[in-house]
């Protein structure tokens, strides 16, 4: 029981440290304010791993309402702002996907013709939507 309490306190302190010591403008840009604290912490870890700022795309942050085209989508439901579409300049999409899988889990994938990577802290899954004759590939649910 004590170990659980200690781990919880350490987690809260580290989240508070990230919020207080690292100004958002220094390591992240885009619609950052409304994101879930655990997602913010993981995006900060991504920044620390590669030493580059994380860009959240304008449509990829927190939404007030879900999307009517994909109402059941984890990203589009506005589930407590637990998802973001991100770009890390100079780092490939595949590298970001691999890092997220190894260090965070959750959902991760990319879409045809888009430069961003979708990441979230929901159930562990991955996908990629290809262009042209290739069909949608959903892997590792």
FIMITI-401995 format. One line per field, with one value per residue (C-alpha): residue number from 1; x, y, z. Coordinates in nm, 2 decimals. Each point is the difference from the previous one (the first is absolute). Example, Ala and Ser with C-alpha at 12.3 -4.5 7.8 and 13.67 -1.06 7.14 Angstrom:
BEGIN
resi	[1 2];
u	[1.23 0.14];
v	[-0.45 0.34];
w	[0.78 -0.07];
// end
This chain:
BEGIN
resi	[1 2 3 4 5 6 7 8 9 10 11 12 13 14 15 16 17 18 19 20 21 22 23 24 25 26 27 28 29 30 31 32 33 34 35 36 37 38 39 40 41 42 43 44 45 46 47 48 49 50 51 52 53 54 55 56 57 58 59 60 61 62 63 64 65 66 67 68 69 70 71 72 73 74 75 76 77 78 79 80 81 82 83 84 85 86 87 88 89 90 91 92 93 94 95 96 97 98 99 100 101 102 103 104 105 106 107 108 109 110 111 112 113 114 115 116 117 118 119 120 121 122 123 124 125 126 127 128 129 130 131 132 133 134 135 136 137 138 139 140 141];
u	[0.00 0.28 0.17 -0.31 -0.04 0.37 -0.03 -0.32 0.17 0.31 -0.22 -0.19 0.33 0.15 -0.31 0.01 0.37 -0.06 -0.28 0.19 0.36 -0.03 -0.19 -0.23 0.15 0.34 -0.08 -0.34 -0.21 -0.36 -0.33 0.16 -0.19 -0.30 0.18 -0.02 0.29 0.12 0.01 0.20 0.25 0.04 0.05 0.26 0.18 -0.01 0.16 0.27 0.07 0.07 0.10 -0.24 -0.32 -0.33 -0.25 -0.37 -0.19 -0.27 -0.28 0.17 -0.04 -0.29 -0.35 -0.31 -0.22 0.06 0.00 -0.33 0.18 0.17 -0.20 0.15 0.36 0.21 0.16 -0.31 -0.22 0.17 0.06 0.17 0.25 0.20 0.12 0.20 0.13 0.37 0.31 0.36 0.21 0.29 -0.14 -0.18 -0.35 0.11 0.26 -0.27 -0.23 0.27 0.09 -0.36 -0.06 0.30 -0.04 -0.37 -0.22 -0.34 -0.12 0.23 -0.03 0.02 -0.22 0.04 0.15 0.05 0.33 -0.12 -0.02 -0.30 0.08 -0.23 0.00 -0.30 0.00 0.31 -0.04 0.17 -0.11 0.11 -0.22 0.17 -0.08 -0.10 -0.05 0.12 -0.28 -0.01 0.22 -0.09 0.24 0.05 -0.33];
v	[0.00 0.24 -0.07 0.10 0.32 0.09 -0.07 0.21 0.29 -0.02 0.00 0.31 0.18 -0.08 0.12 0.32 0.04 -0.03 0.26 0.25 -0.03 -0.05 0.27 -0.12 0.24 -0.15 -0.36 0.00 0.21 -0.01 -0.05 -0.14 0.15 -0.24 -0.33 -0.27 0.02 -0.35 0.08 0.32 -0.20 -0.25 0.27 0.16 -0.34 -0.02 0.35 -0.11 -0.32 0.18 0.35 0.17 0.19 -0.18 0.18 -0.07 0.05 0.27 -0.26 -0.26 0.13 0.00 0.03 0.14 -0.26 -0.32 -0.04 -0.10 -0.19 -0.23 0.01 -0.32 0.09 0.03 0.31 0.17 -0.06 0.27 -0.26 0.23 0.13 -0.32 0.02 0.23 0.02 0.08 0.08 -0.02 0.19 -0.21 -0.33 -0.25 -0.11 -0.36 0.10 0.18 -0.29 -0.25 0.23 0.04 -0.38 -0.07 0.27 0.09 -0.26 0.14 0.08 0.11 0.03 0.21 0.09 0.03 0.33 0.14 0.09 -0.05 -0.30 -0.07 -0.10 -0.06 -0.15 -0.23 -0.38 -0.14 -0.01 0.11 0.08 0.15 0.13 -0.02 0.19 -0.15 -0.36 -0.11 -0.07 0.12 -0.21 -0.04 -0.20 -0.11 0.08];
w	[0.00 0.09 -0.34 -0.18 0.19 -0.05 -0.38 -0.02 0.18 -0.22 -0.31 0.12 0.09 -0.34 -0.18 0.21 -0.08 -0.37 0.02 0.21 -0.12 -0.37 -0.17 -0.27 -0.26 0.05 -0.11 -0.15 -0.23 -0.11 0.20 0.31 0.30 0.01 -0.04 0.26 0.25 -0.07 -0.38 0.08 0.21 -0.28 -0.26 0.22 0.02 -0.38 -0.01 0.24 -0.19 -0.33 0.12 -0.24 0.05 -0.04 -0.23 0.05 -0.32 0.02 -0.05 0.22 0.35 0.24 -0.15 0.17 -0.19 -0.19 -0.38 -0.17 -0.27 0.25 0.32 0.14 -0.07 0.32 -0.13 -0.12 0.30 0.21 0.28 0.24 -0.25 0.01 -0.37 -0.22 -0.36 0.03 -0.21 0.13 -0.26 -0.13 0.14 -0.23 0.07 0.04 0.26 0.20 -0.02 0.11 0.30 0.10 -0.01 0.21 0.26 0.02 -0.17 -0.08 -0.35 -0.28 -0.37 -0.31 -0.29 -0.38 -0.12 0.35 0.16 0.36 0.23 0.21 0.36 0.29 0.35 -0.07 -0.06 -0.16 -0.38 -0.32 -0.35 -0.33 -0.28 -0.34 -0.32 -0.33 -0.07 0.35 0.24 0.36 0.22 0.37 0.20 0.36 0.16];
// end
